[in-house]
Amino acid sequence: MYKQHFSKMSNEELIDVFNCEVGNSGWTSSRASYLAALGEEFENRNYDYSDIGDTGRLSFKNKVKLIFNKIIVDETN
């Protein structure tokens, strides 16, 4: 369900989804599935997201931006 939803989003929308999760420390099994699908979509789009995680985890400590298929920490936030 989440995979299909994310696959239809623009790059900007996908980054906005990520940034909405920054600072949210709540945890449920549905949120885990949601965030796993978000990470999978990063992989599907061949983003370099090594600044915020890897295939096993993502850090939601900082907001990010996408520059030429590389996700970097947004220092302006």
Residue, then its C-alpha position, 0 to 999 in steps of 0.5 A: m500500500y505505502k510502496q504504491h503511494f510513494s512511487k506516484m509522488s514527485n521527488e519534492e513530495l517524497i522529500d516533504v514526506f521525509n521532512c514531516e517525520v523529522g522529530n517524530s519519536g512515536w513508534t507503531s508497527s504501521r509507522a515502521s512499515y510506512l518508513a520502511a516503504l519510504g526507504e525502499e522508494f529512496e532505493n528505487r529512485n537510486y538516491d544516495y542517502s548515505d548522509i542519513g542512513d542505509t538500507g537498514r535504517l534512516s535517521f529522522k534527526n534532521k530535515v533534508k533536501l535532494i540535490f542531483n539524486k543525493i539526499i543531504v542534511d538541510e543546514t538551513n533548518 
